[in-house]
Amino acid sequence: MIKKLQNVYLAAPDVGKAVAFYRDVLGLNLRFQDGERWAQFDAGGVSFAVAAVGEGTAVPGGGAVVVFEVEDLERALAELRPRGVTVEGDIVDMGAHGRYVNIRDPFGNPLQLFQRAAS
């Protein structure tokens, strides 16, 4: 059956703007870009991509939530807020599981920043 998770992608009406957000604001390493159709990033061993809105892509802002792990949630927010990242609500503490906060990309796609609980 399933061998592994190959990639995760979100729809974006402007791939160039998405590259600017995910590379320049969030700091992901851009691995490949096919003009305004597709951009693929290395997200710590998982391939994360954005695809132009069109046939075969979902509508931005719906469905899945992409979760990015960070070392220090407060430090990440302190860096991202001045860069214009939309933060929704407060940090949620899940006890032994860790903590997270919801953010959005420029197209309304839901994202989370997650920090593992201290061992």
ChimeraX commands (.cxc) that place a marker at each C-alpha (Angstrom):
marker #1 position 0.00,0.00,0.00 radius 0.5
marker #1 position 1.41,3.37,1.03 radius 0.5
marker #1 position 5.19,3.59,0.89 radius 0.5
marker #1 position 5.67,7.14,2.23 radius 0.5
marker #1 position 4.32,10.68,2.15 radius 0.5
marker #1 position 5.75,12.03,-1.11 radius 0.5
marker #1 position 4.75,15.67,-0.77 radius 0.5
marker #1 position 2.17,18.11,0.51 radius 0.5
marker #1 position 1.03,21.04,-1.62 radius 0.5
marker #1 position -1.33,23.96,-1.32 radius 0.5
marker #1 position -3.04,25.94,-4.05 radius 0.5
marker #1 position -1.93,29.54,-4.60 radius 0.5
marker #1 position -3.27,32.09,-7.10 radius 0.5
marker #1 position 0.24,33.64,-7.33 radius 0.5
marker #1 position 3.16,31.19,-7.13 radius 0.5
marker #1 position 5.73,34.02,-7.12 radius 0.5
marker #1 position 4.08,35.64,-4.11 radius 0.5
marker #1 position 3.90,32.22,-2.45 radius 0.5
marker #1 position 7.65,31.71,-3.01 radius 0.5
marker #1 position 8.32,35.10,-1.43 radius 0.5
marker #1 position 6.27,34.10,1.63 radius 0.5
marker #1 position 7.50,30.54,2.17 radius 0.5
marker #1 position 11.15,31.21,1.27 radius 0.5
marker #1 position 11.70,34.79,2.41 radius 0.5
marker #1 position 9.29,35.04,5.35 radius 0.5
marker #1 position 9.14,31.48,6.74 radius 0.5
marker #1 position 12.68,30.55,5.65 radius 0.5
marker #1 position 12.05,27.33,3.71 radius 0.5
marker #1 position 14.69,26.26,1.19 radius 0.5
marker #1 position 13.36,26.52,-2.40 radius 0.5
marker #1 position 14.34,23.31,-4.22 radius 0.5
marker #1 position 12.58,23.77,-7.57 radius 0.5
marker #1 position 10.34,26.25,-9.33 radius 0.5
marker #1 position 8.48,25.79,-12.61 radius 0.5
marker #1 position 7.66,29.40,-13.44 radius 0.5
marker #1 position 4.23,30.37,-12.15 radius 0.5
marker #1 position 2.94,26.78,-12.07 radius 0.5
marker #1 position 4.76,25.03,-9.20 radius 0.5
marker #1 position 7.33,25.70,-6.48 radius 0.5
marker #1 position 8.76,23.01,-4.24 radius 0.5
marker #1 position 10.53,23.47,-0.91 radius 0.5
marker #1 position 12.50,21.31,1.49 radius 0.5
marker #1 position 10.62,21.34,4.79 radius 0.5
marker #1 position 12.95,19.31,6.96 radius 0.5
marker #1 position 12.80,16.05,5.03 radius 0.5
marker #1 position 9.28,16.47,3.65 radius 0.5
marker #1 position 8.62,18.02,0.27 radius 0.5
marker #1 position 6.24,20.97,0.56 radius 0.5
marker #1 position 4.97,22.72,-2.57 radius 0.5
marker #1 position 2.59,25.36,-3.88 radius 0.5
marker #1 position 0.73,24.92,-7.15 radius 0.5
marker #1 position -1.05,27.44,-9.32 radius 0.5
marker #1 position -4.81,27.44,-8.89 radius 0.5
marker #1 position -6.33,25.53,-11.77 radius 0.5
marker #1 position -7.35,22.10,-12.86 radius 0.5
marker #1 position -6.44,19.52,-10.23 radius 0.5
marker #1 position -5.75,21.93,-7.37 radius 0.5
marker #1 position -7.88,22.69,-4.35 radius 0.5
marker #1 position -9.26,26.11,-3.53 radius 0.5
marker #1 position -6.94,28.12,-1.22 radius 0.5
marker #1 position -8.00,28.24,2.41 radius 0.5
marker #1 position -9.86,24.94,2.52 radius 0.5
marker #1 position -9.17,21.43,3.68 radius 0.5
marker #1 position -5.80,20.45,5.12 radius 0.5
marker #1 position -3.66,22.33,7.60 radius 0.5
marker #1 position 0.12,22.28,7.14 radius 0.5
marker #1 position 2.05,22.18,10.42 radius 0.5
marker #1 position 5.63,23.48,10.63 radius 0.5
marker #1 position 7.69,22.55,13.69 radius 0.5
marker #1 position 9.75,25.31,15.32 radius 0.5
marker #1 position 12.26,25.24,18.19 radius 0.5
marker #1 position 10.82,28.25,20.04 radius 0.5
marker #1 position 7.26,29.39,19.35 radius 0.5
marker #1 position 7.61,32.85,20.92 radius 0.5
marker #1 position 10.82,33.55,19.02 radius 0.5
marker #1 position 9.23,32.41,15.74 radius 0.5
marker #1 position 6.25,34.72,16.29 radius 0.5
marker #1 position 8.54,37.61,17.21 radius 0.5
marker #1 position 10.29,37.16,13.85 radius 0.5
marker #1 position 7.14,36.58,11.77 radius 0.5
marker #1 position 4.79,39.29,13.06 radius 0.5
marker #1 position 6.97,42.18,11.79 radius 0.5
marker #1 position 7.04,40.42,8.41 radius 0.5
marker #1 position 3.26,40.71,8.17 radius 0.5
marker #1 position 2.29,37.12,8.97 radius 0.5
marker #1 position -1.34,36.83,10.07 radius 0.5
marker #1 position -1.50,35.16,13.50 radius 0.5
marker #1 position -4.92,33.85,14.53 radius 0.5
marker #1 position -5.58,33.63,18.24 radius 0.5
marker #1 position -3.24,32.78,21.06 radius 0.5
marker #1 position -0.75,29.98,21.55 radius 0.5
marker #1 position -2.59,26.76,22.48 radius 0.5
marker #1 position -0.91,24.60,25.13 radius 0.5
marker #1 position -1.57,20.87,24.71 radius 0.5
marker #1 position 0.40,19.82,27.78 radius 0.5
marker #1 position 2.69,16.85,27.11 radius 0.5
marker #1 position 2.02,17.08,23.36 radius 0.5
marker #1 position 3.41,20.58,22.90 radius 0.5
marker #1 position 2.06,23.97,21.87 radius 0.5
marker #1 position 0.86,25.52,18.62 radius 0.5
marker #1 position -0.47,28.71,17.09 radius 0.5
marker #1 position -2.49,29.16,13.90 radius 0.5
marker #1 position -1.27,31.43,11.11 radius 0.5
marker #1 position -2.30,32.03,7.48 radius 0.5
marker #1 position -0.32,32.38,4.28 radius 0.5
marker #1 position -1.08,35.35,1.97 radius 0.5
marker #1 position -3.82,33.33,0.21 radius 0.5
marker #1 position -5.71,32.30,3.34 radius 0.5
marker #1 position -4.32,28.77,3.59 radius 0.5
marker #1 position -4.31,27.67,7.24 radius 0.5
marker #1 position -0.90,26.84,8.73 radius 0.5
marker #1 position 0.27,25.99,12.22 radius 0.5
marker #1 position 3.54,26.56,13.99 radius 0.5
marker #1 position 4.18,23.75,16.49 radius 0.5
marker #1 position 6.69,23.45,19.34 radius 0.5
marker #1 position 7.28,20.07,20.98 radius 0.5
marker #1 position 6.91,19.87,24.75 radius 0.5
marker #1 position 10.15,19.77,26.71 radius 0.5
marker #1 position 11.25,16.22,27.47 radius 0.5
marker link #1:1,2 radius 0.2
marker link #1:2,3 radius 0.2
marker link #1:3,4 radius 0.2
marker link #1:4,5 radius 0.2
marker link #1:5,6 radius 0.2
marker link #1:6,7 radius 0.2
marker link #1:7,8 radius 0.2
marker link #1:8,9 radius 0.2
marker link #1:9,10 radius 0.2
marker link #1:10,11 radius 0.2
marker link #1:11,12 radius 0.2
marker link #1:12,13 radius 0.2
marker link #1:13,14 radius 0.2
marker link #1:14,15 radius 0.2
marker link #1:15,16 radius 0.2
marker link #1:16,17 radius 0.2
marker link #1:17,18 radius 0.2
marker link #1:18,19 radius 0.2
marker link #1:19,20 radius 0.2
marker link #1:20,21 radius 0.2
marker link #1:21,22 radius 0.2
marker link #1:22,23 radius 0.2
marker link #1:23,24 radius 0.2
marker link #1:24,25 radius 0.2
marker link #1:25,26 radius 0.2
marker link #1:26,27 radius 0.2
marker link #1:27,28 radius 0.2
marker link #1:28,29 radius 0.2
marker link #1:29,30 radius 0.2
marker link #1:30,31 radius 0.2
marker link #1:31,32 radius 0.2
marker link #1:32,33 radius 0.2
marker link #1:33,34 radius 0.2
marker link #1:34,35 radius 0.2
marker link #1:35,36 radius 0.2
marker link #1:36,37 radius 0.2
marker link #1:37,38 radius 0.2
marker link #1:38,39 radius 0.2
marker link #1:39,40 radius 0.2
marker link #1:40,41 radius 0.2
marker link #1:41,42 radius 0.2
marker link #1:42,43 radius 0.2
marker link #1:43,44 radius 0.2
marker link #1:44,45 radius 0.2
marker link #1:45,46 radius 0.2
marker link #1:46,47 radius 0.2
marker link #1:47,48 radius 0.2
marker link #1:48,49 radius 0.2
marker link #1:49,50 radius 0.2
marker link #1:50,51 radius 0.2
marker link #1:51,52 radius 0.2
marker link #1:52,53 radius 0.2
marker link #1:53,54 radius 0.2
marker link #1:54,55 radius 0.2
marker link #1:55,56 radius 0.2
marker link #1:56,57 radius 0.2
marker link #1:57,58 radius 0.2
marker link #1:58,59 radius 0.2
marker link #1:59,60 radius 0.2
marker link #1:60,61 radius 0.2
marker link #1:61,62 radius 0.2
marker link #1:62,63 radius 0.2
marker link #1:63,64 radius 0.2
marker link #1:64,65 radius 0.2
marker link #1:65,66 radius 0.2
marker link #1:66,67 radius 0.2
marker link #1:67,68 radius 0.2
marker link #1:68,69 radius 0.2
marker link #1:69,70 radius 0.2
marker link #1:70,71 radius 0.2
marker link #1:71,72 radius 0.2
marker link #1:72,73 radius 0.2
marker link #1:73,74 radius 0.2
marker link #1:74,75 radius 0.2
marker link #1:75,76 radius 0.2
marker link #1:76,77 radius 0.2
marker link #1:77,78 radius 0.2
marker link #1:78,79 radius 0.2
marker link #1:79,80 radius 0.2
marker link #1:80,81 radius 0.2
marker link #1:81,82 radius 0.2
marker link #1:82,83 radius 0.2
marker link #1:83,84 radius 0.2
marker link #1:84,85 radius 0.2
marker link #1:85,86 radius 0.2
marker link #1:86,87 radius 0.2
marker link #1:87,88 radius 0.2
marker link #1:88,89 radius 0.2
marker link #1:89,90 radius 0.2
marker link #1:90,91 radius 0.2
marker link #1:91,92 radius 0.2
marker link #1:92,93 radius 0.2
marker link #1:93,94 radius 0.2
marker link #1:94,95 radius 0.2
marker link #1:95,96 radius 0.2
marker link #1:96,97 radius 0.2
marker link #1:97,98 radius 0.2
marker link #1:98,99 radius 0.2
marker link #1:99,100 radius 0.2
marker link #1:100,101 radius 0.2
marker link #1:101,102 radius 0.2
marker link #1:102,103 radius 0.2
marker link #1:103,104 radius 0.2
marker link #1:104,105 radius 0.2
marker link #1:105,106 radius 0.2
marker link #1:106,107 radius 0.2
marker link #1:107,108 radius 0.2
marker link #1:108,109 radius 0.2
marker link #1:109,110 radius 0.2
marker link #1:110,111 radius 0.2
marker link #1:111,112 radius 0.2
marker link #1:112,113 radius 0.2
marker link #1:113,114 radius 0.2
marker link #1:114,115 radius 0.2
marker link #1:115,116 radius 0.2
marker link #1:116,117 radius 0.2
marker link #1:117,118 radius 0.2
marker link #1:118,119 radius 0.2
view
